[in-house]
Amino acid sequence: MFSAMLGEAWRAMGANRLRTFLTMLGMVIGVGAVVLMMAVGQGAQDSVKQSINAMGSNLFIVLSGSSAAGGARSGSGNAPSLTINDANAIAELDGINGVAPVSIGSAQVVYGSNNWSTSILATTPSYLEVRAWDLSDGYAFSDSDIRSATRVALIGKTVVQNIFGDVDPIGKTIRIKQNPFVVLGVLESKGQSLDGRDQDDTIIVPLTTAQRKLFGTQFVGSVRMIMVQATSAEAMSSAENGINSLLRQRHNIREETESDFFVRNLTAAANSAAETTRTMSLLLGAIASISLLVGGIGIMNIMLVSVTERTREIGIRMAIGARERDILLQFLLEAIAISVIGCLIGLFFGIGGAILVNKLTEAAVVISGNSVMIAFAVAASVGIFFGYYPARKAARLNPIEALRYQ
């Protein structure tokens, strides 16, 4: 019986193909828009998550203070207020997993006839652990290299591509400001940071080597910033308070005096960016879902017209024994069929549109099974919800009045 009703629903849809197509069009556009928007939104969320994972987890950055000259104040990181000893002291605090003092500069790097301007990051071996940065080849420098100020370097993928090409860089000698450095290892690719900076366009060298042979230092042992990793997300609040208290005490800063350093919670900023992206994804999905609502209203409208046109047919069915629930099921099946077929076509266009967006803009898109299932379930629900009233109206027609209808 059910298959017979489905066949009848199919014949009723085929009796007016243009009207059926236009009714489906609302569902096609609605489902396609939902799938496309969810794919773009999920892609944006995944990109932010990758940036956060590349940055490292539970991170603080302690920046040196600002300086003032002639009434003009410089930005943070320009006054030599942090030292390696400060970093060592922070490492002794509870809730701290790792600490890496850092100084940053830039220089022209030369290998053979090739050269490239890149950032030079001077730090200690713990930096790789704090940043969760692995090596794709070679090995890292050690504490003995720090003590000896050895001229060794770890280079990022972008630097490798621009000065080495297809040549294996391990063991090769590059020149940084005319100083020879031996390449010990190649860093794993980190991609772009949250601010769009290429993290792979860098060279990491021992801190003491940079201070003595590359950039010098205003004061012995001073650093521009200190990267700090807390043991867990729960420990970050107490760790931040501990860092502030410790450094104020070490720098002999009075209560009423401003600190000569700045503590930034990088994880909080990254999580804020992730939350913003998540909110935008939900907003895009909600806006696209309005199309489903419009499509559902279109189904109800056409089904009401269909009930009016087929009033006499309904009367004949009832006269020969069709029950109220049979009429209800008949029209409900027609509404669901229109909704589901429109949904399937919409899924095709939505997935195709997401792939096209990826090809044309290289924006990250993620087509998940969940988004497809949600769109399909919502479309079917819309068909049932908006098809029920016309079907109920048809089922409750008076048989005698329906037979008289012209």
C-alpha positions in Angstrom: 0.0 0.0 0.0 2.8 2.3 0.9 4.6 1.7 -2.4 1.3 2.4 -4.2 1.0 5.7 -2.4 4.6 6.6 -3.4 3.8 5.8 -7.0 0.7 8.0 -6.8 2.7 10.8 -5.3 5.2 10.5 -8.1 2.5 10.7 -10.7 0.9 13.7 -9.0 4.3 15.5 -9.1 4.8 14.6 -12.7 1.4 15.9 -13.7 2.7 19.5 -13.4 6.5 19.3 -13.8 7.2 23.0 -13.9 5.3 23.8 -10.7 7.0 20.8 -9.0 10.4 22.1 -10.1 9.8 25.6 -8.9 8.6 24.2 -5.6 11.7 22.1 -5.2 13.9 25.1 -6.2 13.5 26.7 -2.7 14.8 23.5 -1.1 17.6 23.2 -3.6 18.8 26.7 -2.9 18.3 26.4 0.9 20.2 23.1 1.3 22.9 24.1 -1.2 23.4 27.4 0.8 23.5 25.6 4.1 26.1 23.0 3.0 28.2 25.7 1.3 28.2 28.0 4.3 28.9 25.2 6.8 31.8 24.0 4.6 33.3 27.5 4.4 32.7 28.1 8.1 34.2 24.7 9.2 37.2 25.4 6.9 37.8 28.7 8.6 37.5 27.1 12.1 40.0 24.4 11.1 42.4 27.0 9.8 42.3 28.9 13.1 42.7 25.6 15.0 45.8 24.8 12.9 47.3 28.2 13.7 46.6 27.8 17.4 48.2 24.3 17.4 51.2 25.6 15.4 51.6 28.4 18.0 51.8 26.0 20.9 49.5 25.5 23.9 49.1 27.4 27.2 51.6 30.1 26.2 52.5 33.4 27.7 54.9 36.0 26.1 56.7 38.3 28.5 57.8 41.4 26.6 60.4 43.9 27.8 59.2 47.4 28.7 59.1 50.6 26.6 61.7 53.4 26.8 61.2 57.2 26.6 63.3 59.9 25.1 62.4 63.6 24.8 58.9 62.8 25.9 58.4 60.2 23.1 57.7 56.7 24.3 58.7 53.6 22.3 56.6 50.5 22.0 56.9 47.4 24.2 60.1 45.3 23.7 62.4 48.3 23.2 63.8 48.7 26.7 66.3 46.1 27.9 64.4 45.2 31.1 64.4 41.4 30.8 67.4 39.0 31.2 68.2 35.4 30.9 68.3 35.2 34.7 64.7 36.4 34.7 63.8 33.5 32.5 65.7 31.0 34.7 63.8 32.4 37.8 60.4 32.1 36.0 61.2 28.4 35.2 61.3 27.7 39.0 57.7 28.9 39.5 54.9 26.4 40.1 52.7 25.7 37.1 55.5 26.4 34.6 56.3 23.7 32.1 59.0 25.5 30.0 60.7 28.8 29.5 62.6 30.2 26.5 64.3 33.6 26.4 64.2 35.1 22.9 65.8 37.9 20.9 64.7 38.7 17.3 66.4 40.4 14.4 66.6 40.2 10.7 69.5 39.7 8.3 70.4 38.7 4.7 71.3 35.0 4.5 73.6 33.8 1.7 74.3 30.4 0.3 76.4 30.1 -2.8 74.9 32.6 -5.3 71.5 32.7 -3.6 70.5 35.1 -0.8 67.3 35.8 1.2 66.3 38.3 3.8 64.7 36.6 6.8 64.1 36.9 10.5 66.7 35.5 12.9 65.4 34.1 16.1 68.0 33.7 18.9 66.9 31.4 21.7 67.7 28.3 23.8 67.0 24.6 23.0 63.8 24.8 25.2 62.2 27.1 22.6 61.3 24.1 20.3 59.6 22.3 23.2 57.7 25.4 24.3 56.5 26.1 20.7 55.9 22.4 20.0 58.1 22.7 17.0 59.6 19.5 15.6 62.4 19.1 13.0 61.7 17.4 9.7 65.4 16.7 9.2 68.7 16.9 11.2 68.9 17.7 14.9 68.7 20.7 17.2 71.5 22.6 18.9 72.1 21.8 22.6 73.0 23.6 25.8 76.7 23.1 25.0 76.2 25.2 21.9 74.7 27.9 24.1 77.7 27.9 26.4 80.2 27.8 23.5 78.3 30.3 21.3 78.6 27.9 18.4 77.7 29.1 14.9 74.9 26.6 14.1 71.4 27.2 12.8 68.0 25.6 12.3 66.2 26.9 9.2 62.6 27.1 8.2 61.0 25.6 5.1 60.6 29.0 3.3 64.3 29.7 3.8 65.2 26.2 2.4 63.1 26.8 -0.7 64.6 30.2 -1.4 68.3 29.6 -0.9 68.8 25.8 -1.2 66.1 24.8 -3.7 66.5 21.0 -4.1 69.8 20.8 -2.4 69.9 19.0 1.0 70.7 21.8 3.5 71.9 19.6 6.4 75.6 20.2 7.1 75.9 23.0 4.6 77.3 26.4 5.6 75.3 29.6 5.2 76.5 33.2 5.9 74.5 35.5 8.1 75.9 39.0 8.2 79.1 37.5 6.8 79.3 35.0 9.7 79.4 31.3 8.7 76.8 29.1 10.3 76.4 25.3 9.9 72.9 24.1 9.2 72.0 21.4 11.8 68.4 20.9 11.1 65.3 21.9 9.1 62.2 22.9 11.0 58.8 21.3 10.4 56.4 23.6 8.5 54.2 25.8 10.8 52.4 27.8 8.1 50.9 31.2 8.7 50.4 32.6 12.2 47.1 34.2 13.3 48.3 37.6 12.1 49.3 36.2 8.6 53.0 36.0 9.2 54.9 33.2 7.5 56.4 31.2 10.5 58.6 29.2 8.2 60.5 32.2 7.0 62.9 32.1 9.9 66.3 30.9 11.2 66.8 29.8 14.8 70.3 30.3 16.2 71.8 30.0 19.8 71.0 33.0 21.9 74.6 33.6 23.0 75.9 33.3 19.4 73.5 36.0 18.2 74.4 38.3 21.1 78.1 38.0 20.6 78.5 37.6 16.8 75.4 38.9 15.1 73.4 41.6 16.7 75.2 42.4 19.9 73.4 43.3 23.1 72.9 46.6 25.0 73.4 44.8 28.3 75.0 41.4 28.9 72.3 38.8 29.2 69.4 41.0 28.2 66.6 39.6 25.9 63.7 41.1 24.1 61.1 38.6 25.3 60.5 35.4 27.2 58.2 32.6 26.0 56.6 30.8 28.9 54.5 27.6 28.8 52.2 26.7 31.6 51.6 23.1 32.6 47.9 23.3 31.8 45.1 25.7 30.9 43.9 25.6 34.5 47.3 26.7 35.8 47.5 29.7 33.5 45.8 32.2 35.8 48.0 31.4 38.8 51.1 31.2 36.5 50.4 34.7 35.1 50.1 36.1 38.7 53.3 34.4 39.7 55.2 35.8 36.7 54.0 39.4 37.5 54.9 39.1 41.2 58.3 37.5 40.6 59.5 40.0 38.0 58.3 43.0 39.9 60.2 41.7 42.9 63.3 41.0 40.9 63.2 44.4 39.2 62.6 46.2 42.6 59.4 47.8 41.3 57.3 49.6 44.0 53.5 49.0 44.3 52.5 52.4 42.8 55.0 52.1 39.9 54.2 50.7 36.5 55.8 47.4 35.5 58.8 47.6 33.1 57.5 44.5 31.3 54.3 43.2 29.7 52.7 39.8 30.1 50.5 38.6 27.2 48.3 35.6 27.3 48.7 34.2 23.7 46.3 31.3 24.3 43.5 33.6 25.4 44.0 35.7 22.2 44.0 32.6 20.1 40.9 31.2 21.8 39.1 34.5 21.2 39.9 34.3 17.5 38.6 30.7 17.4 35.4 31.8 19.2 34.9 34.6 16.8 35.3 32.3 13.8 32.9 29.8 15.4 30.3 32.5 15.9 30.7 33.6 12.3 30.2 30.1 11.1 27.0 29.7 13.1 25.8 33.1 11.8 26.5 32.0 8.2 24.6 28.7 8.8 21.6 30.6 10.3 21.4 33.0 7.4 21.6 30.2 4.9 18.9 28.3 6.9 16.4 31.1 6.2 16.4 29.8 2.6 15.1 26.5 3.9 12.3 28.3 5.7 11.4 30.1 2.5 11.5 26.8 0.6 9.2 25.2 3.2 6.7 28.0 2.9 6.8 27.5 -0.9 6.0 23.8 -0.4 3.0 24.6 1.9 1.7 27.2 -0.6 1.8 24.8 -3.5 0.4 21.9 -1.5 -2.6 24.1 -0.5 -3.1 25.0 -4.2 -2.9 21.3 -5.0 -5.5 20.4 -2.4 -7.9 23.0 -3.9 -7.3 21.7 -7.4 -7.8 18.0 -6.4 -10.8 18.5 -4.1 -13.1 16.4 -6.3 -10.4 13.7 -6.6 -10.2 13.6 -2.8 -14.0 13.3 -2.6 -14.0 10.3 -5.0 -11.3 8.6 -3.0 -13.2 9.0 0.2 -16.4 7.8 -1.5 -14.8 4.5 -2.5 -13.4 3.8 1.0 -10.2 5.9 1.5 -9.8 6.7 5.2 -8.8 10.1 6.6 -5.3 8.9 7.5 -4.9 7.6 3.9 -5.6 11.0 2.4 -3.3 12.6 5.1 -0.5 10.2 4.3 -0.9 10.7 0.5 -0.4 14.4 0.6 2.2 14.2 3.3 4.2 11.8 1.1 4.0 14.3 -1.8 5.4 17.1 0.4 8.2 14.9 1.8 9.1 13.6 -1.7 9.4 17.2 -3.0 11.5 18.2 0.0 13.8 15.2 -0.1 14.4 15.3 -3.9 15.1 19.0 -3.6 17.4 18.3 -0.7 19.4 15.7 -2.8 19.8 18.2 -5.7 20.8 20.9 -3.2 23.4 18.7 -1.6 25.0 18.2 -5.1 25.1 21.9 -5.7 26.3 22.7 -2.2 29.2 20.3 -2.3 30.0 21.3 -5.9 29.9 25.0 -4.8 32.3 24.3 -1.9 34.8 22.6 -4.1 34.5 25.5 -6.6 35.2 28.0 -3.9 38.2 26.1 -2.8 39.6 25.9 -6.4 38.9 29.6 -7.2 40.0 31.2 -3.9 42.1 28.5 -2.3 40.1 29.1 0.9 39.9 26.2 3.2 36.6 24.3 3.0 35.6 21.2 5.0 32.6 19.1 3.8 31.7 17.0 6.8 29.3 14.1 7.0 27.6 15.9 9.9 26.8 19.0 7.9 25.3 16.9 5.1 23.2 14.8 7.5 22.0 18.0 9.3 21.0 19.7 6.1 19.2 16.5 4.9 17.4 16.0 8.3 16.4 19.7 8.4 15.1 19.6 4.8 13.0 16.4 5.6 11.7 18.0 8.7 10.7 21.2 6.8 8.8 19.0 4.3 6.9 17.2 7.1 6.2 20.4 9.0 5.0 22.6 6.1 3.3 19.7 4.4 1.3 18.5 7.4 -1.2 21.4 7.4 -2.2 21.0 3.7 -2.4 17.2 4.1 -4.5 17.6 7.2 -6.8 20.0 5.4 -7.2 17.6 2.6 -7.9 14.7 5.0 -10.7 16.6 6.8 -12.6 17.6 3.7 -16.3 16.6 3.7 -16.7 13.9 1.1 -20.1 15.2 -0.1 -18.9 18.8 -0.4 -15.7 17.6 -2.1 -17.7 15.6 -4.7 -19.8 18.7 -5.5 -16.7 20.9 -5.9 -16.3 22.1 -9.5 
